[in-house]
């Protein structure tokens, strides 16, 4: 894809290749065909590399990650759902004017809008709703406040350290490939230090449990995946430019779809775990990350046709989001080219 210029993403995050191979393993198990499993790996990889291209402007402008792409995990493949939601909201009068973000809260409430204070209040609310006693509520509030304060500070040194490495890698590649622009593919954990992502993540930890209760037919109770909720909605935060109102709408839809798909893949997921010797007899296992991935599930249904109605609904929603994401990326590129041309004309 690099040689043919189908993508600009050079993936150096080998630890997250498991997302692609998991799709292949699930497809292999569902169809009994090793080669269809390999095809699943290839399709997943090629698709998320394109998503890395398409969301490069969001990664650069919103998160400040110059020359870096996020072609992995739920952050990449759930971005199109946020684009679809954003497009729909833009067409609804009144709804398209609602905007509030972590920065807005801070500006409006001054010291009471600081991340530490907001985190403390969120912890209090979550603790009370969870039915904790007074001591546990206060402990949770302090821990939540600490997360709001420390997470951005912990992620920043990582970002600062990776930036020069990414720049050097890009220069080497550009020299080798005749000046072609490249993006270095890295872990979506880099997105989790942004204040708006932290805020949204803390909101969605209890909200995801509520969604799990409300989704019809859901059999998955989120537990281990709750610690990774930020990955699911990080790109949505960027797509919505930090608008927490829109992020809440996108996130509810994203987590609802994810939980529904995760329920559909319980059988395959359980069989994989049993084959790996990681499951006791009679147990079941599921996950939101790849077990709830629309890419994985759509590929499985494409070759098995076990749930035609579900396949049609998810395919329409997801493909609409992908097409809108592709069009949005083309518009960004065209706008940047026009700006560059105008600047060159002024300079000359």
N, C-alpha and C positions, 0 to 999 in steps of 0.2 A: 504493500500500500504506500510505503514511503517512496519507493523507486518510481511508481506510477503516479505519484502525487495525489493519491486518493485521500490521504490524511496528512496532517502536519504533526501528529502526536507520536512522540518517541517514548514508549512506556519503559520506565526504569524501575517501576514499583513491582518487582517480581513477586513480592509476598501476597499481592492481591490477585494474582492470576488464578487463584483457587475459585474465584467467582465464575470464571469462564469454564473451568474444568468441572465445576459442580453442575453446570447446565449440561455438559456432555455426559456426565455420569447419570443424571436423571433421565436424559433422553435415551441413553443406552439401555437403562433398566426398563424404561417404559416400552421400548420398541424391540428390544432384544438384538439390535443391530449395533455393532461396535462402530461401524463407519458413519452411521447416523449420529452417534455420540460425538465422533470427531467433527462432523459437520456442525453440530450444535456449538462446540467450542469455537470453531472458526467464525460462525455467524455472530455469536455473542461478542467475540473480540472485535471483529470488524465494526459492528454496530456501536459499541461503546467508544471506540476510537473516534468515530464520526461525532458522537455526542461530545467528546472532548473538544473537537473542533468547534462545534456549534455553540457550546457554552463558554468558549475561551474568553469572549468579551465580558461575560459576567464574572468569571474567575479573576480577570485582570482589573476591571473597573470597580467592582463591588468589594471584592476581597483583597485587592491590591497585590495579586500574585502575577507579576509580569512574566510572560513566557512560560507559564505553567498551565497544564490542563489536568482535569480530574476525570479520567476515563474509567473509573472503577466503582463497583458496588452500587448501592441504592441511591447514592447522591447523583450518579450519572443517569441511570436508567429511569428514575422517577421525575427527573427534570421536565420532560415533555408533558406530564400531567399538570404541572404547575403552569406551563405555558398555555395549555388549553384553558385552564381555569382563569388565568389572567386575561386571555382574549375575550372570554365570555363576560367577565365582570366589566371590562371596558365598554361593552355594548349595553349595559344596564344603567339607565339614568338614575342618579341618586346613589346607587351602590358604588359606582365608579368614582365617587367623590370622597368616599370614606377612607381616611388615612390616619393611622397612628403607628408609631414605631418606638423602639427603645429610646431613640434620641428625642422624639417628641415628648415622651414622658419625662425625661430628664430636664428638658427645657421648661416645660410647664410647671413642674413641681420642685424645681431647684434641688436642694440637698435631698429632699424626699424622693426625687426621681433618679438618684444615683443607683448604679447597678447593685451595690451592696444593700441599699434600703429596699429596692424592688425585690431582690432575692430573698431578703428576710421576710417581707410581707407574703411573697409567694409561698415560702416554706410554712408560714403560719396557716395560710389558707388550705394548703394541701394537707397539712397535719390535722387540722380540724375536720376537714372532709373525710379523712381516713379514719377518724375516730380515735386518734391518739390521746393519751393523757397529757396534762399540761407540761410535764417534764419532756416527754418525747416530742411534743409540738415545738417547744423552744429549741431543742437540740436539732431538729430538722430545719428550723428556720435559720439557725446559725450556720449549719452545713450548706444550705442553699445559698446563703449570702456569700459564703466562702467560695463556692463554685463560681458565682457571678463575678467575683473579684479576681480569683486566681486563674481561671481557665484562659482568658485572653493573655495573661502575663506568661503562662506556661507555654502556650502555643507560639507566641511571638518570637522567642529565641530560636525555635525550630524553623520558623519561616525565614528569619534573618540568616540562619545558617545554610538553608537550602537555596536561597536566592543566588548567591555567587556561584554555587555548584551548577545550578540550572543555566546561568548565563554562560559559564565556561563550556558546558556541554553543547549549548546551542551554537556557540561560535565554532566549535570543532566540527559540528555537523554541517553548518553552513559552508565552511571551507571545503568540506568533502563533497557536498552536493551542489556546488556552484551558486552559493548565496541564497538557497531556498530557506524560507522561514520555517522554524520548527517550534513545537511546544513540548516541554518535558512533562510526561505523565506521572503524577505523584498521588499519594494517598489522600482520600477525602478528609482524613483527620485534620488536615491543614485548615479546613473551613470551620471547624468546631470552636475556634477561639473567638470568633466574631460575637460581639455582644448580643446582636439580634438573634443569632443562631442559638446561643446559650439560653436566651429568654424563651424562644419558641420550644426548645428541647425540654426545658423544665415544665412548660405548660402541657406538652404532649405526653409526658410520662404518665400522669394520672389519666389524661384524656384518652390515651390509647386503650387503657383498661376499660374505660366506659364504652368506647367504640366496640371493643371486643364483645361486650355484653349486648350491644344493640344490633350488630350485624347479623342478619338472618342466617341461621344454619352454621354460624361460626363455632368451631370446636377447639380453637387455639386460645389459650390464656397466656398472654405475653409475660415473660419473666426475665430470662437472660437477655433477650433482645431490647428490653427497656433501657439498658445502659447505652445502646447504640441508636436510640431514637433520633439523635441529631443528624445522623447520616441520611435518614429518610427525608428530612425536610430542609437540609442545608441549601441545596440548590434552589428550592422554592423560595427561600428567603431572598436570594440574589435576584431571581426572576421578578419578584414583587418589590424589589428595591427596598427591602426592610419593612414593608408594610405588613404589620403583624395581623391586621384584619384579613387581608387576602391570604396570608400564610396559614391562618387558622382554617379557612375554607379549603385551601389546597390540601393541607395536612389531613383534615378529616377524610377527604376523598381518597388521598394516597393511602392512609392507614386502613381505611375500609376495604379498598381493593386488595391491599397486601394481606390482610387477615383472611379475606375470602379465598384468595389463591392459596394461601398457606394451608387452609383447611382442605382444599382439593388435593394437595400434594402430600398429605399425611401418610398415606399408604406407601408411596415411593420413598419418602424421607425415612420412614420407619424401616423399610427394607434395606436401604443403604446403610443405616446405622447398625442393623442386625448383621449385614454382610461384613461390616468392619469390626464386629465383635464389641460394639460400644453400647449394646442395649440388652437388658435382661429380658427373658422370655415373657411374652404377654404385654410388654410395655409398648408405648407409642411415643413418637417424637416428631416435633415440627419446628420450623423456624420462620421468622418474618423476613430475614435477609434474602437468601436465595430460594428458600422454600416458598416465599411470597413474591418472587420475581415475575413480572409479566413477560419478560423475554423467555425465561425458562418454560413457563406454563404455556404460552402461545406456541412455542416450538413443539412441546409434547402433544398438544391438541392437534397441531397441524398434521402430525403423523399417526395419531391414534383415533381422533374423532370420538372421544369418549363423552364430551359435553359440548354439543354443537351450539346450543343457545348461549351458554357461558362464553364459549370461544368467540361467537359473533359479537356479543356485547363488549367484552374486554378488548377485542381486536379493533372495533370501531372507535372506542374511546382512546385507546393507545395510539393507533395509527393517525387519528386526527391530531393528537398532541405532537406526534413525530413530524407530521407534515407542517404544522404550524411552527415547530421549532426550526425546521429546515428553512422555511420562508423567512422567519425572523432573523436567522443567521445571515442569510443572503442580503437582507435589507441592511444589517449592520455593516457588512463588508462593503456594500455599494455606497453607504453613507460615508464610511471612512475613506474610501477611494476618492469620492467627490470632495471631501474636506482637504485631503492631501493635494489634489489637483489645484484647488482654489488657492491653497497656501503657496504652491509652486509658482502659480501665475502672479500672485502678489509679490513674491520674492524676486521674480524676474522683471 
